[in-house]
């Protein structure tokens, strides 16, 4: 067993070296977004509210104009960024005096007020938190999800810049510890159970790990089986993560964070594969 383990980690080290060599010649196309200051976001929200107040002062029914995200003609693709709204997109008008859109108008204003307070206080909330802030008004979680994305496009900032986060469903375990943005220390090594993936991946700092590789497990049942079999200890040092089926955004961001920080091989394990069949996925 010891000989097999030595050979295994020897191959992992070789793979890591090959990966590091291969990325040296790759042009980094990842866009580094200019940091938008919180005050700028507050100013943009205030501008929208002033427009509504201006309409009311003229005895006019206020309207809100949102980028039309339902049409592919309004979307551009950048290979280094992904999908983004085109500069000349059409808009959808949400009227406060129209029975079919008055509820959405109120929902947008409510979420804008929530976002304003979050940004102003430098605090964060999940989209689930926003929904439970007023379930009667929003009606469903989907309404909140759609409106948050609409506001993100309307203000031309990322959802994280709004201080609204997606709820995480993923789990992580193994040789890893880090600090959350609020200073909370997370130690995945000190618990026999897995740790929930953080909803605020961009706020993670001071990552410490001596892991040789990251094992991405597709199914939660397989992940729990490996956890119960003490896989991380038997094949230490390593990190194990699952998105519980189709991975959520935070689980994907966490994997990318680990790669960017540690630059160690990533292996994918599916239920019908054996450990020997794990494929390096970068």
PAZAPA-4460 file (N, C-alpha, C; in steps of 0.05 Angstrom, whole numbers, plus 32768, in hexadecimal, padded with zeros to 4 digits):
% residues 282
    n_x    n_y    n_z   ca_x   ca_y   ca_z    c_x    c_y    c_z   seq   type   mol
   8011   7FE8   8000   8000   8000   8000   8011   8019   8000     1      X     A
   8027   8018   8010   8039   802F   8012   8046   8034   7FF7     2      X     A
   804E   801E   7FE9   805B   8021   7FCF   8047   802D   7FBB     3      X     A
   802E   8023   7FBC   801A   802E   7FA9   8015   804B   7FAE     4      X     A
   8014   8053   7FC8   800F   806F   7FCF   8026   8080   7FC5     5      X     A
   803F   8076   7FC8   8056   8086   7FBF   8055   808A   7FA1     6      X     A
   804E   8075   7F92   804C   8076   7F75   8035   8089   7F6D     7      X     A
   801F   8088   7F7C   8008   8099   7F76   8010   80B6   7F78     8      X     A
   801C   80BE   7F8E   8023   80DA   7F92   803A   80E3   7F80     9      X     A
   804A   80D0   7F78   805F   80D6   7F64   8053   80DE   7F49    10      X     A
   803E   80CF   7F41   8030   80D6   7F29   8021   80F0   7F2B    11      X     A
   8016   80F5   7F43   8008   810F   7F47   801B   8126   7F44    12      X     A
   8033   8123   7F50   8048   8138   7F4E   8050   813D   7F31    13      X     A
   8053   8127   7F21   805A   812A   7F05   8044   8139   7EF6    14      X     A
   802B   8132   7EFC   8014   813F   7EEF   8013   815C   7EF5    15      X     A
   8019   8163   7F0F   8019   817F   7F17   802E   818F   7F08    16      X     A
   8046   8183   7F05   805B   8191   7EF7   8054   8195   7ED9    17      X     A
   8047   8181   7ECD   803F   8183   7EB1   802A   8199   7EAE    18      X     A
   8018   819B   7EC1   8003   81B0   7EC0   8010   81CC   7EC2    19      X     A
   8023   81CF   7ED5   802F   81E9   7ED9   803F   81F1   7EC0    20      X     A
   804C   81DE   7EB3   805B   81E3   7E9A   8048   81EC   7E84    21      X     A
   8031   81DD   7E82   801E   81E2   7E6C   8011   81FE   7E6F    22      X     A
   800C   8207   7E87   7FFF   8221   7E8A   8012   8238   7E87    23      X     A
   802C   8233   7E87   803F   8249   7E83   803C   8256   7E68    24      X     A
   8035   8246   7E54   8033   8250   7E39   8017   8259   7E32    25      X     A
   8004   8258   7E44   7FE9   8260   7E3E   7FE4   827D   7E45    26      X     A
   7FD8   828C   7E33   7FD2   82A7   7E38   7FBA   82A9   7E4A    27      X     A
   7FBD   82B7   7E5F   7FA7   82BA   7E72   7F92   82CD   7E67    28      X     A
   7F7B   82C3   7E60   7F66   82D3   7E54   7F51   82DB   7E69    29      X     A
   7F56   82D4   7E81   7F42   82DA   7E96   7F41   82F8   7E9B    30      X     A
   7F2A   8303   7E99   7F27   8320   7E9D   7F2A   8326   7EBB    31      X     A
   7F3A   833A   7EC0   7F3C   8345   7EDC   7F2A   835D   7EDD    32      X     A
   7F13   835A   7EE9   7EFF   836F   7EE9   7F09   8386   7EFB    33      X     A
   7F05   839D   7EF1   7F0B   83B5   7F02   7EF8   83B5   7F1A    34      X     A
   7F04   83B8   7F31   7EF5   83B7   7F49   7EE2   83CF   7F4A    35      X     A
   7EC9   83CA   7F4D   7EB5   83E0   7F4F   7EB1   83E6   7F6C    36      X     A
   7EB6   83FF   7F73   7EB4   8407   7F8F   7E97   8406   7F99    37      X     A
   7E92   83FE   7FB2   7E77   83FD   7FBD   7E68   8417   7FB9    38      X     A
   7E76   842E   7FBC   7E68   8447   7FBA   7E5D   844B   7F9E    39      X     A
   7E6B   8440   7F89   7E61   8443   7F6E   7E47   8433   7F6B    40      X     A
   7E45   841B   7F77   7E2D   840B   7F76   7E16   841A   7F84    41      X     A
   7E1C   8425   7F9B   7E07   8434   7FA9   7DFE   844C   7F99    42      X     A
   7E10   8459   7F8B   7E09   8470   7F7A   7DF7   8467   7F63    43      X     A
   7DFC   8450   7F57   7DEB   8447   7F41   7DCF   8440   7F4B    44      X     A
   7DCD   8434   7F63   7DB3   842E   7F6E   7DA4   8448   7F74    45      X     A
   7DB2   845B   7F80   7DA5   8475   7F86   7D9C   8483   7F6D    46      X     A
   7DAB   8480   7F57   7DA2   848C   7F3E   7D88   8481   7F34    47      X     A
   7D84   8466   7F38   7D6B   8459   7F30   7D54   8464   7F41    48      X     A
   7D58   8466   7F5B   7D44   8470   7F6D   7D3D   848D   7F67    49      X     A
   7D51   849D   7F61   7D4C   84B9   7F5A   7D3B   84BC   7F41    50      X     A
   7D40   84A9   7F2E   7D30   84A9   7F16   7D12   84A3   7F1C    51      X     A
   7D0E   8491   7F2F   7CF2   848A   7F37   7CE5   84A2   7F45    52      X     A
   7CF4   84AF   7F57   7CEA   84C6   7F65   7CE4   84DD   7F51    53      X     A
   7CF5   84E0   7F3D   7CF1   84F4   7F29   7CD7   84F0   7F1A    54      X     A
   7CD2   84D7   7F13   7CB9   84D0   7F04   7CA0   84D6   7F16    55      X     A
   7CA2   84CF   7F2F   7C8C   84D4   7F41   7C86   84F2   7F45    56      X     A
   7C9C   8502   7F45   7C99   851E   7F49   7C8B   852B   7F30    57      X     A
   7C8C   851D   7F1A   7C7F   8527   7F01   7C64   851A   7EFD    58      X     A
   7C5B   850B   7F12   7C41   84FD   7F10   7C42   84E8   7EF9    59      X     A
   7C59   84DC   7EF5   7C5C   84C7   7EE1   7C61   84AD   7EEF    60      X     A
   7C58   8497   7EE2   7C5C   847D   7EEE   7C79   8474   7EE9    61      X     A
   7C88   846E   7EFF   7CA4   8466   7EFC   7CA7   844C   7EEC    62      X     A
   7CBD   844A   7EDD   7CC3   8432   7ECF   7CE0   842A   7ED4    63      X     A
   7CE6   8411   7ED1   7D02   8407   7ED3   7D09   83F9   7EB9    64      X     A
   7D21   83FE   7EAF   7D29   83F1   7E97   7D40   83DD   7E9D    65      X     A
   7D3A   83C4   7E96   7D4D   83AE   7E9B   7D58   83A3   7E81    66      X     A
   7D72   839C   7E80   7D7D   838F   7E68   7D6D   8376   7E62    67      X     A
   7D66   8372   7E49   7D57   835A   7E41   7D69   8342   7E3F    68      X     A
   7D69   8331   7E54   7D7A   831A   7E55   7D6E   8301   7E48    69      X     A
   7D56   8304   7E3E   7D48   82ED   7E32   7D4F   82E9   7E15    70      X     A
   7D5D   82FC   7E09   7D63   82FB   7DEC   7D81   82F7   7DE8    71      X     A
   7D88   82E2   7DD8   7DA4   82DD   7DD3   7DB1   82F3   7DC2    72      X     A
   7DA1   8303   7DB5   7DAC   8319   7DA5   7DB8   832F   7DB7    73      X     A
   7DB1   832E   7DD0   7DBC   8342   7DE3   7DD5   8338   7DF2    74      X     A
   7DDE   8320   7DEA   7DF4   8313   7DF9   7E0C   830F   7DE6    75      X     A
   7E24   8316   7DF0   7E3D   8311   7DE2   7E4D   82FC   7DF1    76      X     A
   7E5E   82EE   7DE1   7E6F   82DA   7DEE   7E8C   82E2   7DEA    77      X     A
   7E9B   82E3   7E00   7EB8   82E9   7E00   7EC6   82D0   7E0A    78      X     A
   7ED8   82C5   7DFA   7EE5   82AC   7E02   7EF5   82AF   7E1C    79      X     A
   7EFD   82C7   7E24   7F0B   82CA   7E3C   7EFA   82D1   7E54    80      X     A
   7EE0   82D7   7E4E   7ECE   82DF   7E63   7EB6   82CD   7E66    81      X     A
   7EAA   82C7   7E4E   7E91   82B7   7E4E   7E7B   82C9   7E43    82      X     A
   7E62   82C3   7E4B   7E4B   82D2   7E42   7E4A   82ED   7E50    83      X     A
   7E42   8302   7E42   7E3E   831C   7E4D   7E2A   832B   7E3D    84      X     A
   7E1D   833F   7E49   7E0A   834F   7E3B   7E18   8360   7E27    85      X     A
   7E0D   8362   7E0E   7E19   8373   7DFA   7E15   8390   7E00    86      X     A
   7E26   83A1   7DF5   7E25   83BD   7DFC   7E0B   83CB   7DF1    87      X     A
   7E00   83BF   7DDC   7DE8   83CB   7DD0   7DD0   83B7   7DD3    88      X     A
   7DC9   83B2   7DEB   7DB3   839F   7DF1   7D98   83AD   7DF2    89      X     A
   7D83   839E   7DED   7D68   83A8   7DF0   7D61   83A7   7E0E    90      X     A
   7D4C   83B5   7E15   7D44   83B6   7E31   7D26   83AE   7E34    91      X     A
   7D20   83A6   7E4C   7D05   839F   7E54   7CFB   83B4   7E68    92      X     A
   7CE4   83BF   7E63   7CD9   83D4   7E75   7CC6   83C8   7E89    93      X     A
   7CCB   83CE   7EA2   7CBA   83C5   7EB8   7CAB   83DD   7EC2    94      X     A
   7C91   83DD   7EBF   7C80   83F5   7EC5   7C73   83F1   7EE0    95      X     A
   7C72   8407   7EEF   7C65   8407   7F0A   7C47   8409   7F08    96      X     A
   7C3C   8411   7EF1   7C1F   8415   7EEE   7C13   83FF   7EDC    97      X     A
   7C21   83EA   7ED7   7C17   83D4   7EC7   7C12   83BC   7ED9    98      X     A
   7BF9   83B1   7ED9   7BF3   839B   7EEB   7C05   8383   7EE7    99      X     A
   7C0F   837E   7ECF   7C1F   8367   7ECA   7C3C   836A   7ED4   100      X     A
   7C45   8382   7EDA   7C60   8386   7EE2   7C64   8395   7EFC   101      X     A
   7C4D   839E   7F09   7C50   83AD   7F21   7C5D   839D   7F38   102      X     A
   7C57   8383   7F39   7C63   8372   7F4E   7C81   8371   7F49   103      X     A
   7C8A   836D   7F31   7CA6   836B   7F2B   7CB4   8386   7F31   104      X     A
   7CA6   839C   7F2C   7CB1   83B6   7F32   7CB7   83B8   7F50   105      X     A
   7CA3   83AF   7F60   7CA7   83B0   7F7D   7CBD   839D   7F86   106      X     A
   7CBF   8386   7F7A   7CD4   8373   7F81   7CEF   837E   7F7C   107      X     A
   7CF2   838C   7F65   7D0C   8397   7F5E   7D14   83AD   7F72   108      X     A
   7D01   83BE   7F79   7D07   83D3   7F8D   7D0F   83C7   7FA8   109      X     A
   7D01   83B2   7FB0   7D07   83A5   7FC9   7D24   8399   7FC9   110      X     A
   7D2B   838B   7FB4   7D45   837F   7FB2   7D5B   8395   7FB0   111      X     A
   7D55   83AB   7FA2   7D68   83C1   7FA1   7D6D   83CC   7FBD   112      X     A
   7D58   83CE   7FCD   7D5C   83D8   7FE8   7D6D   83C5   7FF9   113      X     A
   7D69   83AB   7FF5   7D78   8397   8003   7D96   8399   7FFB   114      X     A
   7D9A   839B   7FE1   7DB6   839D   7FD7   7DC3   83B6   7FE1   115      X     A
   7DB4   83CC   7FE1   7DC0   83E5   7FEB   7DCA   83E3   8007   116      X     A
   7DBA   83D6   8018   7DC2   83D3   8034   7DDA   83C0   8037   117      X     A
   7DDA   83AB   8027   7DF0   8398   8028   7E0B   83A5   8020   118      X     A
   7E0A   83B4   800A   7E22   83C1   8000   7E2B   83D6   8014   119      X     A
   7E18   83E5   801E   7E1E   83FB   8031   7E2B   83F1   804A   120      X     A
   7E22   83DA   8054   7E2C   83CE   806D   7E43   83BA   8068   121      X     A
   7E4A   83B6   804E   7E5E   83A3   8047   7E58   8387   8052   122      X     A
   7E3F   837F   8050   7E37   8364   8059   7E2C   8355   8041   123      X     A
   7E28   833B   8044   7E20   832A   802E   7E07   831A   8036   124      X     A
   7DF7   8313   8022   7DE0   8302   8026   7DDD   82EF   800E   125      X     A
   7DD2   82D8   8012   7DCD   82C5   7FFC   7DB3   82CD   7FEF   126      X     A
   7DAF   82C3   7FD7   7D95   82C8   7FC9   7D7E   82BB   7FD9   127      X     A
   7D84   82A6   7FE7   7D70   829A   7FF8   7D68   82AC   800F   128      X     A
   7D7C   82BA   801A   7D76   82CD   8030   7D64   82E4   8025   129      X     A
   7D6A   82ED   800D   7D5A   8302   8001   7D3D   82FA   7FFE   130      X     A
   7D3A   82E1   7FF4   7D1E   82D6   7FF1   7D0F   82D6   800B   131      X     A
   7D1C   82CC   8020   7D0E   82CA   803A   7D0A   82E5   8047   132      X     A
   7D16   82FA   803C   7D12   8315   8046   7CF5   831E   8042   133      X     A
   7CE9   8313   802D   7CCC   831A   8028   7CC1   8305   8015   134      X     A
   7CBB   82EE   801F   7CB1   82D8   800E   7C96   82DE   8001   135      X     A
   7C86   82EE   800F   7C6B   82F4   8004   7C6E   8306   7FEB   136      X     A
   7C81   8318   7FEB   7C85   832A   7FD4   7C91   831B   7FBD   137      X     A
   7CA6   830B   7FC2   7CB5   82FE   7FAD   7CA7   82E5   7FA2   138      X     A
   7C98   82D7   7FB2   7C89   82C0   7FA9   7C9A   82A7   7FA4   139      X     A
   7CB1   82A9   7F99   7CC2   8292   7F94   7CDF   829A   7F94   140      X     A
   7CF0   8286   7F98   7D0D   828B   7F97   7D16   8293   7F7B   141      X     A
   7D09   8288   7F67   7D11   828D   7F4B   7D0D   82AB   7F45   142      X     A
   7CF8   82B8   7F50   7CF4   82D4   7F4B   7D0C   82E4   7F55   143      X     A
   7D15   82DE   7F6D   7D2C   82EC   7F78   7D45   82E7   7F67   144      X     A
   7D4A   82CE   7F5F   7D61   82C8   7F4F   7D61   82D8   7F35   145      X     A
   7D4A   82D9   7F27   7D49   82E8   7F0E   7D4D   8306   7F12   146      X     A
   7D41   8311   7F27   7D43   832E   7F2B   7D5F   8336   7F33   147      X     A
   7D6C   8326   7F44   7D88   832C   7F4B   7D99   832D   7F33   148      X     A
   7D95   831A   7F20   7DA5   831A   7F07   7D9E   8332   7EF6   149      X     A
   7D84   833A   7EF5   7D7C   8351   7EE7   7D89   836A   7EF2   150      X     A
   7D8A   836D   7F0C   7D96   8384   7F19   7DB4   8384   7F13   151      X     A
   7DC0   836D   7F14   7DDD   836B   7F0E   7DE3   8376   7EF2   152      X     A
   7DD2   836F   7EDF   7DD6   8379   7EC3   7DCF   8397   7EC2   153      X     A
   7DBA   839F   7ED0   7DB2   83BB   7ED0   7DC7   83CE   7EDB   154      X     A
   7DD4   83C5   7EF0   7DE9   83D5   7EFD   7E05   83D0   7EF1   155      X     A
   7E06   83BC   7EDF   7E1F   83B5   7ED1   7E35   83AD   7EE4   156      X     A
   7E2E   839C   7EF7   7E41   8392   7F0B   7E3C   8374   7F0E   157      X     A
   7E4F   8366   7F1A   7E4B   8349   7F1F   7E38   8346   7F37   158      X     A
   7E2D   832E   7F39   7E1A   8329   7F4F   7E29   832B   7F6A   159      X     A
   7E42   8323   7F6B   7E51   8325   7F84   7E54   8342   7F8C   160      X     A
   7E57   8354   7F79   7E59   8371   7F7F   7E40   837C   7F8D   161      X     A
   7E2A   836E   7F88   7E11   8375   7F96   7E0F   836A   7FB2   162      X     A
   7E24   835A   7FB9   7E25   834D   7FD4   7E0F   8338   7FD8   163      X     A
   7E05   832E   7FC1   7DF1   8318   7FC2   7DFF   82FF   7FB7   164      X     A
   7DFF   82EA   7FC7   7E0D   82D2   7FC1   7DFA   82BA   7FBB   165      X     A
   7E04   82A7   7FAC   7DF5   828F   7FA7   7DF8   827C   7FBF   166      X     A
   7DE3   826D   7FC5   7DE5   825A   7FDB   7DF5   8242   7FD2   167      X     A
   7E08   8239   7FE2   7E1A   8223   7FDB   7E0C   8208   7FE3   168      X     A
   7E11   81F4   7FD2   7E07   81D9   7FD9   7E1F   81C5   7FDB   169      X     A
   7E37   81CE   7FD2   7E4D   81BC   7FD2   7E5A   81B7   7FED   170      X     A
   7E6A   81A2   7FEE   7E79   819B   8007   7E96   8197   8000   171      X     A
   7EA7   819C   8014   7EC4   819A   8010   7ED1   818E   8029   172      X     A
   7EE6   817E   8025   7EF4   8171   803B   7F11   816C   8034   173      X     A
   7F21   8167   8048   7F3D   8161   8043   7F51   8175   804E   174      X     A
   7F68   8175   8042   7F7F   8185   804B   7F7C   81A2   8041   175      X     A
   7F6C   81B1   804F   7F67   81CD   8047   7F5C   81DD   805E   176      X     A
   7F67   81F5   8061   7F5C   8209   8074   7F5F   8225   8067   177      X     A
   7F4D   8237   806E   7F4D   8252   8063   7F3D   8265   8074   178      X     A
   7F3E   827E   806D   7F2E   8292   807C   7F18   829C   806A   179      X     A
   7F00   829F   8075   7EEA   82AC   8068   7EEE   82CA   8068   180      X     A
   7EDF   82D8   8058   7EE2   82F5   8056   7EDD   8303   8071   181      X     A
   7ECC   82F7   8082   7EC6   8303   809C   7EDA   82FB   80B1   182      X     A
   7EEE   82EC   80AA   7F03   82E4   80BD   7EFF   82C8   80C9   183      X     A
   7EE9   82BB   80C2   7EE4   82A0   80CD   7EF8   828C   80C1   184      X     A
   7F05   827D   80D3   7F18   8269   80CA   7F0A   824E   80C5   185      X     A
   7F0D   8244   80AD   7F01   822A   80A5   7F18   8216   80A3   186      X     A
   7F16   8200   80B2   7F2A   81EB   80B2   7F1C   81D1   80AA   187      X     A
   7F20   81C9   8091   7F14   81B0   8087   7F22   8197   8092   188      X     A
   7F39   819B   809F   7F48   8184   80A9   7F3F   817C   80C5   189      X     A
   7F32   818E   80D3   7F2C   818A   80EF   7F11   817D   80F4   190      X     A
   7F03   8176   80DE   7EE8   816A   80E1   7EE6   8150   80D2   191      X     A
   7ED8   813D   80DE   7ED4   8124   80D0   7EBE   8127   80BB   192      X     A
   7EAE   813C   80BD   7E99   8141   80A9   7EA3   8156   8096   193      X     A
   7E97   8158   807F   7E9E   816C   806B   7E95   8187   8072   194      X     A
   7EA1   819B   8066   7E9A   81B7   806B   7E8A   81C2   8053   195      X     A
   7E76   81D1   8057   7E67   81DD   8041   7E78   81F1   8032   196      X     A
   7E76   81F1   8018   7E85   8204   8008   7E7C   8220   800E   197      X     A
   7E8E   8232   8010   7E87   824E   8017   7E76   825B   8002   198      X     A
   7E62   826B   8009   7E52   827A   7FF5   7E61   8292   7FEA   199      X     A
   7E77   8299   7FF7   7E87   82B1   7FEF   7EA3   82A8   7FE8   200      X     A
   7EA7   829C   7FD1   7EC1   8291   7FC9   7ED5   82A7   7FC5   201      X     A
   7ECD   82BD   7FBA   7EDF   82D3   7FB4   7EEB   82DF   7FCE   202      X     A
   7EDD   82DB   7FE4   7EE6   82E6   7FFE   7EFA   82D4   800C   203      X     A
   7EFE   82BC   8002   7F10   82A9   800F   7F2D   82B2   800C   204      X     A
   7F3D   82B0   8022   7F59   82B7   8021   7F69   82A5   8033   205      X     A
   7F83   82A8   8032   7F96   8298   8043   7F90   827A   8041   206      X     A
   7F8F   8270   8028   7F8B   8254   8024   7FA5   8245   802B   207      X     A
   7FA3   8231   803D   7FBA   8221   8045   7FB3   8203   803F   208      X     A
   7FC5   81F6   8030   7FC1   81DA   802A   7FDB   81CD   8020   209      X     A
   7FDF   81B4   8027   7FF6   81A5   801D   7FEC   818F   800A   210      X     A
   7FD3   8192   8001   7FC6   817D   7FF0   7FD6   817A   7FD6   211      X     A
   7FD6   8161   7FCD   7FE4   815A   7FB4   7FD0   815C   7F9C   212      X     A
   7FB6   8159   7FA2   7FA2   8159   7F8C   7F87   815F   7F98   213      X     A
   7F74   8167   7F87   7F59   816C   7F8E   7F47   8157   7F80   214      X     A
   7F38   8148   7F90   7F25   8134   7F84   7F09   8140   7F83   215      X     A
   7EFF   8144   7F6B   7EE4   814E   7F67   7ED1   8136   7F64   216      X     A
   7EBF   8133   7F77   7EAC   811C   7F77   7E91   8126   7F6E   217      X     A
   7E87   8119   7F59   7E6E   8122   7F4D   7E56   811F   7F60   218      X     A
   7E52   8107   7F6B   7E3A   8101   7F7B   7E40   8104   7F99   219      X     A
   7E2C   810E   7FA7   7E2E   8111   7FC4   7E31   80F6   7FD2   220      X     A
   7E22   80E2   7FC8   7E23   80C7   7FD4   7E3F   80BC   7FD3   221      X     A
   7E4C   80BF   7FBC   7E68   80B6   7FB9   7E7A   80C5   7FCC   222      X     A
   7E76   80DF   7FCD   7E86   80F0   7FDF   7E84   80E7   7FFC   223      X     A
   7E6B   80E2   8005   7E67   80DA   8020   7E73   80BE   8026   224      X     A
   7E72   80AD   8012   7E7E   8092   8015   7E9D   8095   8019   225      X     A
   7EA9   80A5   8008   7EC6   80AA   800B   7ECD   80B7   8025   226      X     A
   7EBB   80C9   802E   7EC0   80D7   8047   7EBE   80C3   805F   227      X     A
   7EAA   80B1   805D   7EA7   809D   8072   7EBE   8089   8073   228      X     A
   7EC9   8084   805B   7EE0   8072   8059   7EFB   8080   8060   229      X     A
   7EF9   8099   8068   7F11   80A8   8070   7F24   80AB   8059   230      X     A
   7F19   80B0   8041   7F2A   80B1   8029   7F40   80C7   802C   231      X     A
   7F38   80DE   8036   7F4B   80F5   8037   7F63   80EE   8049   232      X     A
   7F5F   80DE   805E   7F75   80D7   8070   7F85   80C0   8064   233      X     A
   7F78   80AE   8056   7F87   8097   804B   7F98   809F   8033   234      X     A
   7F8E   80B2   8023   7F9D   80BB   800C   7FA5   80D9   8010   235      X     A
   7FAD   80DF   8028   7FB5   80FA   802F   7FD1   8100   8023   236      X     A
   7FD6   811A   801C   7FC4   8130   801F   7FB4   8135   8005   237      X     A
   7F9B   813A   8008   7F8A   8141   7FF1   7F72   8151   7FFA   238      X     A
   7F64   815C   7FE7   7F4B   816B   7FEC   7F35   815D   7FDC   239      X     A
   7F1E   815A   7FE8   7F07   814D   7FDA   7EEF   8161   7FDB   240      X     A
   7EE2   8164   7FC4   7ECC   8177   7FC2   7EB6   816B   7FB0   241      X     A
   7E9D   8171   7FB7   7E86   8169   7FA7   7E72   817F   7FA3   242      X     A
   7E66   8180   7F8C   7E50   8193   7F87   7E35   8186   7F89   243      X     A
   7E35   816D   7F92   7E1C   815E   7F95   7E0C   815C   7F7B   244      X     A
   7E18   8150   7F67   7E0B   814E   7F4D   7E15   8165   7F3B   245      X     A
   7E02   8173   7F2F   7E09   818A   7F1F   7E14   819F   7F31   246      X     A
   7E2D   81A7   7F2F   7E39   81BA   7F42   7E2E   81D6   7F40   247      X     A
   7E2A   81E2   7F57   7E21   81FE   7F58   7E39   8210   7F52   248      X     A
   7E33   822A   7F4F   7E47   823D   7F48   7E5E   823E   7F5D   249      X     A
   7E56   823E   7F77   7E6B   8240   7F8C   7E7D   8228   7F8C   250      X     A
   7E73   8210   7F87   7E84   81F8   7F86   7E98   81FB   7F6F   251      X     A
   7E8F   8205   7F58   7EA1   8209   7F41   7EB6   821E   7F47   252      X     A
   7EAD   8234   7F54   7EC0   8249   7F5B   7ED4   823F   7F6F   253      X     A
   7ECC   822E   7F81   7EDE   8223   7F96   7EF4   8212   7F88   254      X     A
   7EEC   8202   7F75   7F00   81F2   7F67   7F14   8204   7F58   255      X     A
   7F09   8218   7F4B   7F1B   822B   7F3D   7F2E   823A   7F51   256      X     A
   7F23   8241   7F68   7F33   824E   7F7D   7F4A   823C   7F86   257      X     A
   7F44   8223   7F8A   7F58   8210   7F92   7F6E   820D   7F7C   258      X     A
   7F65   820B   7F63   7F78   8209   7F4D   7F8A   8222   7F4B   259      X     A
   7F7D   8239   7F4C   7F8C   8252   7F4A   7FA0   8256   7F60   260      X     A
   7F99   824D   7F78   7FAA   8251   7F90   7FBF   823B   7F93   261      X     A
   7FB6   8222   7F90   7FC8   820B   7F96   7FD6   8200   7F7D   262      X     A
   7FC8   8202   7F66   7FD2   81F8   7F4D   7FDB   81DB   7F4F   263      X     A
   7FC8   81CB   7F59   7FCC   81AE   7F5B   7FB8   81A0   7F49   264      X     A
   7FBD   8187   7F40   7FAA   8179   7F2E   7F8E   8176   7F39   265      X     A
   7F7B   8179   7F27   7F5E   8175   7F2E   7F56   815B   7F21   266      X     A
   7F49   8149   7F31   7F40   812F   7F26   7F22   812D   7F2A   267      X     A
   7F14   8122   7F17   7EF7   811F   7F18   7EF0   8102   7F1D   268      X     A
   7EDF   80FD   7F31   7ED7   80E2   7F37   7EB9   80DF   7F33   269      X     A
   7EB0   80CE   7F21   7E94   80C8   7F1D   7E8D   80AD   7F28   270      X     A
   7E74   80A8   7F2E   7E6C   808F   7F3C   7E75   8075   7F2E   271      X     A
   7E76   8075   7F13   7E7C   805D   7F05   7E9A   805A   7EFF   272      X     A
   7EAA   806D   7F0A   7EC7   806B   7F07   7ED4   8060   7F20   273      X     A
   7EEC   8056   7F1D   7EFC   8050   7F35   7F10   8066   7F39   274      X     A
   7F1E   8066   7F50   7F31   807B   7F55   7F46   807C   7F3F   275      X     A
   7F4D   8064   7F34   7F62   8063   7F1F   7F59   8071   7F06   276      X     A
   7F3E   8074   7F03   7F33   8080   7EEA   7F30   809E   7EEC   277      X     A
   7F37   80AA   7F03   7F34   80C7   7F06   7F43   80D6   7EF0   278      X     A
   7F36   80E9   7EE5   7F42   80F8   7ECF   7F49   8114   7ED8   279      X     A
   7F60   811D   7ED1   7F69   8138   7ED7   7F59   814B   7EC5   280      X     A
   7F4D   8160   7ED1   7F38   816F   7EC2   7F41   818B   7EBA   281      X     A
   7F59   8193   7EBE   7F61   81AD   7EB6   7F6A   81AD   7E99   282      X     A
***
